[in-house]
Amino acid sequence: MTAREREVLILIADGATNKEIAAKLVVSENTARNHVSHILGKLGFSRRSEAAAYAVKKGLVKE
């Protein structure tokens, strides 16, 4: 996973929407959506909540 994808994963775990991720990272909403999609694919998940739980489990964010 790239550094940018880890950054997006942390935002997902914080409950950010694609629009919020885009604003925070100064990218388009489509780019944010693509990052989320790639992260889910790499981790083998189909839901953002699974990715968020993974981030907490790996210590990327606090519960």
PDB file of N, H, CA, C and O in Angstrom:
ATOM      1  N   MET A   1       0.849  -1.174   0.000  1.00  0.00           N
ATOM      2  CA  MET A   1       0.000   0.000   0.000  1.00  0.00           C
ATOM      3  C   MET A   1       0.900   1.243   0.000  1.00  0.00           C
ATOM      4  O   MET A   1       1.891   1.317   0.727  1.00  0.00           O
ATOM      5  N   THR A   2       0.531   2.192  -0.818  1.00  0.00           N
ATOM      6  H   THR A   2      -0.274   2.132  -1.408  1.00  0.00           H
ATOM      7  CA  THR A   2       1.322   3.417  -0.918  1.00  0.00           C
ATOM      8  C   THR A   2       1.070   4.325   0.290  1.00  0.00           C
ATOM      9  O   THR A   2       0.114   4.138   1.042  1.00  0.00           O
ATOM     10  N   ALA A   3       1.946   5.303   0.450  1.00  0.00           N
ATOM     11  H   ALA A   3       2.722   5.455  -0.161  1.00  0.00           H
ATOM     12  CA  ALA A   3       1.778   6.261   1.547  1.00  0.00           C
ATOM     13  C   ALA A   3       0.453   7.004   1.409  1.00  0.00           C
ATOM     14  O   ALA A   3      -0.227   7.254   2.404  1.00  0.00           O
ATOM     15  N   ARG A   4       0.091   7.355   0.190  1.00  0.00           N
ATOM     16  H   ARG A   4       0.644   7.152  -0.618  1.00  0.00           H
ATOM     17  CA  ARG A   4      -1.170   8.071  -0.052  1.00  0.00           C
ATOM     18  C   ARG A   4      -2.353   7.185   0.306  1.00  0.00           C
ATOM     19  O   ARG A   4      -3.326   7.654   0.897  1.00  0.00           O
ATOM     20  N   GLU A   5      -2.274   5.911  -0.049  1.00  0.00           N
ATOM     21  H   GLU A   5      -1.483   5.530  -0.529  1.00  0.00           H
ATOM     22  CA  GLU A   5      -3.359   4.991   0.278  1.00  0.00           C
ATOM     23  C   GLU A   5      -3.488   4.823   1.791  1.00  0.00           C
ATOM     24  O   GLU A   5      -4.602   4.722   2.305  1.00  0.00           O
ATOM     25  N   ARG A   6      -2.371   4.792   2.505  1.00  0.00           N
ATOM     26  H   ARG A   6      -1.466   4.874   2.087  1.00  0.00           H
ATOM     27  CA  ARG A   6      -2.436   4.732   3.970  1.00  0.00           C
ATOM     28  C   ARG A   6      -3.106   5.985   4.527  1.00  0.00           C
ATOM     29  O   ARG A   6      -3.891   5.917   5.473  1.00  0.00           O
ATOM     30  N   GLU A   7      -2.787   7.119   3.930  1.00  0.00           N
ATOM     31  H   GLU A   7      -2.149   7.174   3.161  1.00  0.00           H
ATOM     32  CA  GLU A   7      -3.400   8.381   4.347  1.00  0.00           C
ATOM     33  C   GLU A   7      -4.917   8.332   4.143  1.00  0.00           C
ATOM     34  O   GLU A   7      -5.683   8.753   5.011  1.00  0.00           O
ATOM     35  N   VAL A   8      -5.335   7.818   2.996  1.00  0.00           N
ATOM     36  H   VAL A   8      -4.713   7.477   2.291  1.00  0.00           H
ATOM     37  CA  VAL A   8      -6.766   7.695   2.702  1.00  0.00           C
ATOM     38  C   VAL A   8      -7.411   6.682   3.645  1.00  0.00           C
ATOM     39  O   VAL A   8      -8.527   6.897   4.118  1.00  0.00           O
ATOM     40  N   LEU A   9      -6.720   5.592   3.918  1.00  0.00           N
ATOM     41  H   LEU A   9      -5.813   5.418   3.534  1.00  0.00           H
ATOM     42  CA  LEU A   9      -7.249   4.576   4.832  1.00  0.00           C
ATOM     43  C   LEU A   9      -7.516   5.169   6.213  1.00  0.00           C
ATOM     44  O   LEU A   9      -8.534   4.866   6.836  1.00  0.00           O
ATOM     45  N   ILE A  10      -6.617   5.999   6.683  1.00  0.00           N
ATOM     46  H   ILE A  10      -5.791   6.245   6.177  1.00  0.00           H
ATOM     47  CA  ILE A  10      -6.810   6.661   7.978  1.00  0.00           C
ATOM     48  C   ILE A  10      -8.048   7.553   7.942  1.00  0.00           C
ATOM     49  O   ILE A  10      -8.815   7.599   8.904  1.00  0.00           O
ATOM     50  N   LEU A  11      -8.239   8.259   6.832  1.00  0.00           N
ATOM     51  H   LEU A  11      -7.617   8.221   6.050  1.00  0.00           H
ATOM     52  CA  LEU A  11      -9.425   9.111   6.695  1.00  0.00           C
ATOM     53  C   LEU A  11     -10.702   8.273   6.641  1.00  0.00           C
ATOM     54  O   LEU A  11     -11.726   8.658   7.205  1.00  0.00           O
ATOM     55  N   ILE A  12     -10.636   7.133   5.966  1.00  0.00           N
ATOM     56  H   ILE A  12      -9.804   6.820   5.509  1.00  0.00           H
ATOM     57  CA  ILE A  12     -11.787   6.215   5.935  1.00  0.00           C
ATOM     58  C   ILE A  12     -12.125   5.786   7.360  1.00  0.00           C
ATOM     59  O   ILE A  12     -13.288   5.791   7.764  1.00  0.00           O
ATOM     60  N   ALA A  13     -11.098   5.418   8.109  1.00  0.00           N
ATOM     61  H   ALA A  13     -10.154   5.414   7.781  1.00  0.00           H
ATOM     62  CA  ALA A  13     -11.307   4.966   9.487  1.00  0.00           C
ATOM     63  C   ALA A  13     -11.880   6.075  10.362  1.00  0.00           C
ATOM     64  O   ALA A  13     -12.595   5.808  11.328  1.00  0.00           O
ATOM     65  N   ASP A  14     -11.564   7.307  10.022  1.00  0.00           N
ATOM     66  H   ASP A  14     -10.983   7.524   9.238  1.00  0.00           H
ATOM     67  CA  ASP A  14     -12.120   8.453  10.753  1.00  0.00           C
ATOM     68  C   ASP A  14     -13.550   8.765  10.325  1.00  0.00           C
ATOM     69  O   ASP A  14     -14.182   9.667  10.875  1.00  0.00           O
ATOM     70  N   GLY A  15     -14.062   8.018   9.343  1.00  0.00           N
ATOM     71  H   GLY A  15     -13.548   7.285   8.896  1.00  0.00           H
ATOM     72  CA  GLY A  15     -15.442   8.188   8.907  1.00  0.00           C
ATOM     73  C   GLY A  15     -15.644   9.192   7.791  1.00  0.00           C
ATOM     74  O   GLY A  15     -16.773   9.604   7.525  1.00  0.00           O
ATOM     75  N   ALA A  16     -14.563   9.592   7.134  1.00  0.00           N
ATOM     76  H   ALA A  16     -13.646   9.257   7.350  1.00  0.00           H
ATOM     77  CA  ALA A  16     -14.660  10.589   6.065  1.00  0.00           C
ATOM     78  C   ALA A  16     -15.342  10.019   4.821  1.00  0.00           C
ATOM     79  O   ALA A  16     -15.132   8.863   4.452  1.00  0.00           O
ATOM     80  N   THR A  17     -16.152  10.846   4.194  1.00  0.00           N
ATOM     81  H   THR A  17     -16.323  11.785   4.493  1.00  0.00           H
ATOM     82  CA  THR A  17     -16.773  10.487   2.919  1.00  0.00           C
ATOM     83  C   THR A  17     -15.767  10.746   1.796  1.00  0.00           C
ATOM     84  O   THR A  17     -14.721  11.353   2.022  1.00  0.00           O
ATOM     85  N   ASN A  18     -16.088  10.284   0.596  1.00  0.00           N
ATOM     86  H   ASN A  18     -16.938   9.791   0.413  1.00  0.00           H
ATOM     87  CA  ASN A  18     -15.214  10.557  -0.550  1.00  0.00           C
ATOM     88  C   ASN A  18     -15.042  12.059  -0.747  1.00  0.00           C
ATOM     89  O   ASN A  18     -13.946  12.531  -1.050  1.00  0.00           O
ATOM     90  N   LYS A  19     -16.121  12.801  -0.574  1.00  0.00           N
ATOM     91  H   LYS A  19     -17.011  12.417  -0.327  1.00  0.00           H
ATOM     92  CA  LYS A  19     -16.063  14.255  -0.739  1.00  0.00           C
ATOM     93  C   LYS A  19     -15.137  14.880   0.300  1.00  0.00           C
ATOM     94  O   LYS A  19     -14.355  15.775  -0.022  1.00  0.00           O
ATOM     95  N   GLU A  20     -15.221  14.416   1.531  1.00  0.00           N
ATOM     96  H   GLU A  20     -15.856  13.689   1.792  1.00  0.00           H
ATOM     97  CA  GLU A  20     -14.361  14.935   2.597  1.00  0.00           C
ATOM     98  C   GLU A  20     -12.901  14.552   2.373  1.00  0.00           C
ATOM     99  O   GLU A  20     -11.997  15.351   2.616  1.00  0.00           O
ATOM    100  N   ILE A  21     -12.680  13.328   1.910  1.00  0.00           N
ATOM    101  H   ILE A  21     -13.414  12.679   1.713  1.00  0.00           H
ATOM    102  CA  ILE A  21     -11.317  12.881   1.594  1.00  0.00           C
ATOM    103  C   ILE A  21     -10.739  13.759   0.495  1.00  0.00           C
ATOM    104  O   ILE A  21      -9.594  14.204   0.584  1.00  0.00           O
ATOM    105  N   ALA A  22     -11.529  14.007  -0.537  1.00  0.00           N
ATOM    106  H   ALA A  22     -12.459  13.646  -0.610  1.00  0.00           H
ATOM    107  CA  ALA A  22     -11.081  14.842  -1.657  1.00  0.00           C
ATOM    108  C   ALA A  22     -10.699  16.240  -1.182  1.00  0.00           C
ATOM    109  O   ALA A  22      -9.664  16.772  -1.583  1.00  0.00           O
ATOM    110  N   ALA A  23     -11.522  16.829  -0.340  1.00  0.00           N
ATOM    111  H   ALA A  23     -12.363  16.397  -0.015  1.00  0.00           H
ATOM    112  CA  ALA A  23     -11.244  18.178   0.162  1.00  0.00           C
ATOM    113  C   ALA A  23      -9.978  18.195   1.011  1.00  0.00           C
ATOM    114  O   ALA A  23      -9.156  19.104   0.890  1.00  0.00           O
ATOM    115  N   LYS A  24      -9.825  17.201   1.858  1.00  0.00           N
ATOM    116  H   LYS A  24     -10.493  16.463   1.956  1.00  0.00           H
ATOM    117  CA  LYS A  24      -8.662  17.136   2.755  1.00  0.00           C
ATOM    118  C   LYS A  24      -7.360  16.956   1.969  1.00  0.00           C
ATOM    119  O   LYS A  24      -6.333  17.535   2.323  1.00  0.00           O
ATOM    120  N   LEU A  25      -7.406  16.152   0.902  1.00  0.00           N
ATOM    121  H   LEU A  25      -8.240  15.682   0.614  1.00  0.00           H
ATOM    122  CA  LEU A  25      -6.198  15.847   0.129  1.00  0.00           C
ATOM    123  C   LEU A  25      -6.027  16.749  -1.089  1.00  0.00           C
ATOM    124  O   LEU A  25      -5.045  16.632  -1.822  1.00  0.00           O
ATOM    125  N   VAL A  26      -6.977  17.641  -1.300  1.00  0.00           N
ATOM    126  H   VAL A  26      -7.775  17.735  -0.704  1.00  0.00           H
ATOM    127  CA  VAL A  26      -6.977  18.575  -2.436  1.00  0.00           C
ATOM    128  C   VAL A  26      -6.874  17.801  -3.759  1.00  0.00           C
ATOM    129  O   VAL A  26      -5.992  18.044  -4.583  1.00  0.00           O
ATOM    130  N   VAL A  27      -7.805  16.867  -3.925  1.00  0.00           N
ATOM    131  H   VAL A  27      -8.522  16.669  -3.256  1.00  0.00           H
ATOM    132  CA  VAL A  27      -7.942  16.100  -5.165  1.00  0.00           C
ATOM    133  C   VAL A  27      -9.421  16.081  -5.531  1.00  0.00           C
ATOM    134  O   VAL A  27     -10.264  16.525  -4.751  1.00  0.00           O
ATOM    135  N   SER A  28      -9.731  15.572  -6.706  1.00  0.00           N
ATOM    136  H   SER A  28      -9.046  15.211  -7.339  1.00  0.00           H
ATOM    137  CA  SER A  28     -11.137  15.483  -7.100  1.00  0.00           C
ATOM    138  C   SER A  28     -11.821  14.357  -6.325  1.00  0.00           C
ATOM    139  O   SER A  28     -11.173  13.444  -5.813  1.00  0.00           O
ATOM    140  N   GLU A  29     -13.127  14.449  -6.258  1.00  0.00           N
ATOM    141  H   GLU A  29     -13.653  15.190  -6.674  1.00  0.00           H
ATOM    142  CA  GLU A  29     -13.893  13.396  -5.591  1.00  0.00           C
ATOM    143  C   GLU A  29     -13.702  12.061  -6.308  1.00  0.00           C
ATOM    144  O   GLU A  29     -13.677  11.010  -5.668  1.00  0.00           O
ATOM    145  N   ASN A  30     -13.569  12.101  -7.622  1.00  0.00           N
ATOM    146  H   ASN A  30     -13.590  12.955  -8.142  1.00  0.00           H
ATOM    147  CA  ASN A  30     -13.345  10.882  -8.392  1.00  0.00           C
ATOM    148  C   ASN A  30     -12.005  10.238  -8.017  1.00  0.00           C
ATOM    149  O   ASN A  30     -11.914   9.016  -7.893  1.00  0.00           O
ATOM    150  N   THR A  31     -10.981  11.050  -7.841  1.00  0.00           N
ATOM    151  H   THR A  31     -11.055  12.042  -7.941  1.00  0.00           H
ATOM    152  CA  THR A  31      -9.674  10.530  -7.435  1.00  0.00           C
ATOM    153  C   THR A  31      -9.767   9.891  -6.054  1.00  0.00           C
ATOM    154  O   THR A  31      -9.206   8.819  -5.824  1.00  0.00           O
ATOM    155  N   ALA A  32     -10.469  10.540  -5.145  1.00  0.00           N
ATOM    156  H   ALA A  32     -10.925  11.410  -5.332  1.00  0.00           H
ATOM    157  CA  ALA A  32     -10.660   9.978  -3.804  1.00  0.00           C
ATOM    158  C   ALA A  32     -11.390   8.643  -3.895  1.00  0.00           C
ATOM    159  O   ALA A  32     -11.018   7.682  -3.222  1.00  0.00           O
ATOM    160  N   ARG A  33     -12.421   8.583  -4.719  1.00  0.00           N
ATOM    161  H   ARG A  33     -12.724   9.364  -5.266  1.00  0.00           H
ATOM    162  CA  ARG A  33     -13.184   7.351  -4.910  1.00  0.00           C
ATOM    163  C   ARG A  33     -12.280   6.245  -5.450  1.00  0.00           C
ATOM    164  O   ARG A  33     -12.381   5.094  -5.025  1.00  0.00           O
ATOM    165  N   ASN A  34     -11.398   6.596  -6.385  1.00  0.00           N
ATOM    166  H   ASN A  34     -11.317   7.531  -6.730  1.00  0.00           H
ATOM    167  CA  ASN A  34     -10.466   5.609  -6.945  1.00  0.00           C
ATOM    168  C   ASN A  34      -9.500   5.092  -5.881  1.00  0.00           C
ATOM    169  O   ASN A  34      -9.217   3.896  -5.820  1.00  0.00           O
ATOM    170  N   HIS A  35      -8.998   5.993  -5.049  1.00  0.00           N
ATOM    171  H   HIS A  35      -9.228   6.965  -5.099  1.00  0.00           H
ATOM    172  CA  HIS A  35      -8.108   5.572  -3.959  1.00  0.00           C
ATOM    173  C   HIS A  35      -8.825   4.572  -3.051  1.00  0.00           C
ATOM    174  O   HIS A  35      -8.273   3.526  -2.709  1.00  0.00           O
ATOM    175  N   VAL A  36     -10.047   4.900  -2.670  1.00  0.00           N
ATOM    176  H   VAL A  36     -10.495   5.750  -2.948  1.00  0.00           H
ATOM    177  CA  VAL A  36     -10.820   4.020  -1.792  1.00  0.00           C
ATOM    178  C   VAL A  36     -11.012   2.663  -2.457  1.00  0.00           C
ATOM    179  O   VAL A  36     -10.846   1.626  -1.814  1.00  0.00           O
ATOM    180  N   SER A  37     -11.357   2.664  -3.722  1.00  0.00           N
ATOM    181  H   SER A  37     -11.492   3.506  -4.244  1.00  0.00           H
ATOM    182  CA  SER A  37     -11.564   1.423  -4.459  1.00  0.00           C
ATOM    183  C   SER A  37     -10.295   0.574  -4.496  1.00  0.00           C
ATOM    184  O   SER A  37     -10.350  -0.639  -4.296  1.00  0.00           O
ATOM    185  N   HIS A  38      -9.154   1.213  -4.751  1.00  0.00           N
ATOM    186  H   HIS A  38      -9.110   2.199  -4.913  1.00  0.00           H
ATOM    187  CA  HIS A  38      -7.882   0.484  -4.800  1.00  0.00           C
ATOM    188  C   HIS A  38      -7.528  -0.097  -3.431  1.00  0.00           C
ATOM    189  O   HIS A  38      -7.042  -1.224  -3.333  1.00  0.00           O
ATOM    190  N   ILE A  39      -7.772   0.669  -2.395  1.00  0.00           N
ATOM    191  H   ILE A  39      -8.167   1.585  -2.475  1.00  0.00           H
ATOM    192  CA  ILE A  39      -7.497   0.197  -1.037  1.00  0.00           C
ATOM    193  C   ILE A  39      -8.347  -1.030  -0.720  1.00  0.00           C
ATOM    194  O   ILE A  39      -7.836  -2.040  -0.236  1.00  0.00           O
ATOM    195  N   LEU A  40      -9.634  -0.937  -0.994  1.00  0.00           N
ATOM    196  H   LEU A  40     -10.049  -0.117  -1.387  1.00  0.00           H
ATOM    197  CA  LEU A  40     -10.525  -2.065  -0.725  1.00  0.00           C
ATOM    198  C   LEU A  40     -10.084  -3.296  -1.506  1.00  0.00           C
ATOM    199  O   LEU A  40     -10.089  -4.408  -0.978  1.00  0.00           O
ATOM    200  N   GLY A  41      -9.702  -3.097  -2.766  1.00  0.00           N
ATOM    201  H   GLY A  41      -9.697  -2.194  -3.196  1.00  0.00           H
ATOM    202  CA  GLY A  41      -9.241  -4.209  -3.592  1.00  0.00           C
ATOM    203  C   GLY A  41      -7.965  -4.837  -3.062  1.00  0.00           C
ATOM    204  O   GLY A  41      -7.853  -6.061  -2.995  1.00  0.00           O
ATOM    205  N   LYS A  42      -7.010  -4.011  -2.689  1.00  0.00           N
ATOM    206  H   LYS A  42      -7.101  -3.017  -2.744  1.00  0.00           H
ATOM    207  CA  LYS A  42      -5.732  -4.520  -2.180  1.00  0.00           C
ATOM    208  C   LYS A  42      -5.909  -5.297  -0.880  1.00  0.00           C
ATOM    209  O   LYS A  42      -5.220  -6.288  -0.638  1.00  0.00           O
ATOM    210  N   LEU A  43      -6.833  -4.841  -0.053  1.00  0.00           N
ATOM    211  H   LEU A  43      -7.393  -4.036  -0.250  1.00  0.00           H
ATOM    212  CA  LEU A  43      -7.055  -5.492   1.235  1.00  0.00           C
ATOM    213  C   LEU A  43      -8.041  -6.654   1.140  1.00  0.00           C
ATOM    214  O   LEU A  43      -8.195  -7.421   2.090  1.00  0.00           O
ATOM    215  N   GLY A  44      -8.701  -6.781   0.002  1.00  0.00           N
ATOM    216  H   GLY A  44      -8.576  -6.158  -0.770  1.00  0.00           H
ATOM    217  CA  GLY A  44      -9.659  -7.863  -0.183  1.00  0.00           C
ATOM    218  C   GLY A  44     -10.987  -7.616   0.514  1.00  0.00           C
ATOM    219  O   GLY A  44     -11.694  -8.557   0.875  1.00  0.00           O
ATOM    220  N   PHE A  45     -11.322  -6.344   0.701  1.00  0.00           N
ATOM    221  H   PHE A  45     -10.748  -5.580   0.408  1.00  0.00           H
ATOM    222  CA  PHE A  45     -12.570  -5.978   1.360  1.00  0.00           C
ATOM    223  C   PHE A  45     -13.555  -5.416   0.349  1.00  0.00           C
ATOM    224  O   PHE A  45     -13.167  -4.950  -0.722  1.00  0.00           O
ATOM    225  N   SER A  46     -14.837  -5.466   0.701  1.00  0.00           N
ATOM    226  H   SER A  46     -15.153  -5.845   1.571  1.00  0.00           H
ATOM    227  CA  SER A  46     -15.856  -4.892  -0.173  1.00  0.00           C
ATOM    228  C   SER A  46     -16.542  -3.687   0.472  1.00  0.00           C
ATOM    229  O   SER A  46     -17.295  -2.968  -0.185  1.00  0.00           O
ATOM    230  N   ARG A  47     -16.276  -3.474   1.767  1.00  0.00           N
ATOM    231  H   ARG A  47     -15.664  -4.058   2.301  1.00  0.00           H
ATOM    232  CA  ARG A  47     -16.924  -2.362   2.470  1.00  0.00           C
ATOM    233  C   ARG A  47     -15.904  -1.480   3.181  1.00  0.00           C
ATOM    234  O   ARG A  47     -14.873  -1.950   3.663  1.00  0.00           O
ATOM    235  N   ARG A  48     -16.216  -0.208   3.231  1.00  0.00           N
ATOM    236  H   ARG A  48     -17.053   0.174   2.840  1.00  0.00           H
ATOM    237  CA  ARG A  48     -15.353   0.764   3.921  1.00  0.00           C
ATOM    238  C   ARG A  48     -15.207   0.411   5.398  1.00  0.00           C
ATOM    239  O   ARG A  48     -14.145   0.607   5.989  1.00  0.00           O
ATOM    240  N   SER A  49     -16.274  -0.106   5.985  1.00  0.00           N
ATOM    241  H   SER A  49     -17.136  -0.265   5.505  1.00  0.00           H
ATOM    242  CA  SER A  49     -16.228  -0.436   7.412  1.00  0.00           C
ATOM    243  C   SER A  49     -15.187  -1.514   7.699  1.00  0.00           C
ATOM    244  O   SER A  49     -14.555  -1.502   8.755  1.00  0.00           O
ATOM    245  N   GLU A  50     -15.010  -2.439   6.767  1.00  0.00           N
ATOM    246  H   GLU A  50     -15.524  -2.448   5.909  1.00  0.00           H
ATOM    247  CA  GLU A  50     -13.983  -3.473   6.929  1.00  0.00           C
ATOM    248  C   GLU A  50     -12.590  -2.841   6.902  1.00  0.00           C
ATOM    249  O   GLU A  50     -11.716  -3.203   7.689  1.00  0.00           O
ATOM    250  N   ALA A  51     -12.401  -1.897   5.991  1.00  0.00           N
ATOM    251  H   ALA A  51     -13.112  -1.603   5.352  1.00  0.00           H
ATOM    252  CA  ALA A  51     -11.117  -1.199   5.892  1.00  0.00           C
ATOM    253  C   ALA A  51     -10.864  -0.377   7.149  1.00  0.00           C
ATOM    254  O   ALA A  51      -9.733  -0.312   7.632  1.00  0.00           O
ATOM    255  N   ALA A  52     -11.903   0.246   7.678  1.00  0.00           N
ATOM    256  H   ALA A  52     -12.822   0.192   7.286  1.00  0.00           H
ATOM    257  CA  ALA A  52     -11.767   1.037   8.900  1.00  0.00           C
ATOM    258  C   ALA A  52     -11.363   0.143  10.071  1.00  0.00           C
ATOM    259  O   ALA A  52     -10.483   0.500  10.854  1.00  0.00           O
ATOM    260  N   ALA A  53     -12.000  -1.006  10.187  1.00  0.00           N
ATOM    261  H   ALA A  53     -12.715  -1.296   9.551  1.00  0.00           H
ATOM    262  CA  ALA A  53     -11.662  -1.945  11.262  1.00  0.00           C
ATOM    263  C   ALA A  53     -10.222  -2.436  11.115  1.00  0.00           C
ATOM    264  O   ALA A  53      -9.514  -2.598  12.109  1.00  0.00           O
ATOM    265  N   TYR A  54      -9.796  -2.671   9.891  1.00  0.00           N
ATOM    266  H   TYR A  54     -10.371  -2.540   9.083  1.00  0.00           H
ATOM    267  CA  TYR A  54      -8.420  -3.092   9.614  1.00  0.00           C
ATOM    268  C   TYR A  54      -7.434  -2.016  10.075  1.00  0.00           C
ATOM    269  O   TYR A  54      -6.413  -2.329  10.688  1.00  0.00           O
ATOM    270  N   ALA A  55      -7.739  -0.763   9.783  1.00  0.00           N
ATOM    271  H   ALA A  55      -8.568  -0.510   9.286  1.00  0.00           H
ATOM    272  CA  ALA A  55      -6.861   0.346  10.169  1.00  0.00           C
ATOM    273  C   ALA A  55      -6.726   0.426  11.686  1.00  0.00           C
ATOM    274  O   ALA A  55      -5.636   0.672  12.203  1.00  0.00           O
ATOM    275  N   VAL A  56      -7.822   0.220  12.393  1.00  0.00           N
ATOM    276  H   VAL A  56      -8.707   0.020  11.973  1.00  0.00           H
ATOM    277  CA  VAL A  56      -7.788   0.233  13.856  1.00  0.00           C
ATOM    278  C   VAL A  56      -6.958  -0.945  14.361  1.00  0.00           C
ATOM    279  O   VAL A  56      -6.120  -0.789  15.249  1.00  0.00           O
ATOM    280  N   LYS A  57      -7.197  -2.120  13.790  1.00  0.00           N
ATOM    281  H   LYS A  57      -7.878  -2.248  13.069  1.00  0.00           H
ATOM    282  CA  LYS A  57      -6.480  -3.329  14.208  1.00  0.00           C
ATOM    283  C   LYS A  57      -4.975  -3.188  14.004  1.00  0.00           C
ATOM    284  O   LYS A  57      -4.187  -3.666  14.820  1.00  0.00           O
ATOM    285  N   LYS A  58      -4.580  -2.535  12.922  1.00  0.00           N
ATOM    286  H   LYS A  58      -5.221  -2.146  12.259  1.00  0.00           H
ATOM    287  CA  LYS A  58      -3.162  -2.357  12.605  1.00  0.00           C
ATOM    288  C   LYS A  58      -2.539  -1.171  13.336  1.00  0.00           C
ATOM    289  O   LYS A  58      -1.347  -0.905  13.188  1.00  0.00           O
ATOM    290  N   GLY A  59      -3.342  -0.460  14.122  1.00  0.00           N
ATOM    291  H   GLY A  59      -4.311  -0.676  14.242  1.00  0.00           H
ATOM    292  CA  GLY A  59      -2.823   0.649  14.907  1.00  0.00           C
ATOM    293  C   GLY A  59      -2.616   1.941  14.136  1.00  0.00           C
ATOM    294  O   GLY A  59      -1.900   2.830  14.597  1.00  0.00           O
ATOM    295  N   LEU A  60      -3.236   2.054  12.965  1.00  0.00           N
ATOM    296  H   LEU A  60      -3.818   1.332  12.590  1.00  0.00           H
ATOM    297  CA  LEU A  60      -3.115   3.281  12.182  1.00  0.00           C
ATOM    298  C   LEU A  60      -3.937   4.413  12.784  1.00  0.00           C
ATOM    299  O   LEU A  60      -3.612   5.588  12.619  1.00  0.00           O
ATOM    300  N   VAL A  61      -4.997   4.045  13.480  1.00  0.00           N
ATOM    301  H   VAL A  61      -5.260   3.090  13.614  1.00  0.00           H
ATOM    302  CA  VAL A  61      -5.851   5.024  14.164  1.00  0.00           C
ATOM    303  C   VAL A  61      -6.266   4.447  15.515  1.00  0.00           C
ATOM    304  O   VAL A  61      -6.222   3.236  15.735  1.00  0.00           O
ATOM    305  N   LYS A  62      -6.664   5.336  16.403  1.00  0.00           N
ATOM    306  H   LYS A  62      -6.699   6.319  16.224  1.00  0.00           H
ATOM    307  CA  LYS A  62      -7.176   4.888  17.697  1.00  0.00           C
ATOM    308  C   LYS A  62      -8.665   4.656  17.580  1.00  0.00           C
ATOM    309  O   LYS A  62      -9.339   5.281  16.761  1.00  0.00           O
ATOM    310  N   GLU A  63      -9.176   3.758  18.397  1.00  0.00           N
ATOM    311  H   GLU A  63      -8.629   3.250  19.062  1.00  0.00           H
ATOM    312  CA  GLU A  63     -10.607   3.437  18.363  1.00  0.00           C
ATOM    313  C   GLU A  63     -11.461   4.606  18.752  1.00  0.00           C
ATOM    314  O   GLU A  63     -12.686   4.495  18.772  1.00  0.00           O
TER     315      GLU A  63
END
